[in-house]
């Protein structure tokens, strides 16, 4: 992280630590649901994935000063 702004660096670290593992788990769950042909489960995982992405993007934008 080459940012000179310490707040931006901190926000990026928070973003990565709080969301990376959750996004990986949701992605794996979605992949399994799709492989098993479970549209209902895939829909649930897509909704959860979207919610986490919206939160993560908002946090990232906050750190970027946008």
Secondary structure as UniProt FT lines:
FT   HELIX           6..35
FT   TURN            36..37
FT   HELIX           39..64
//
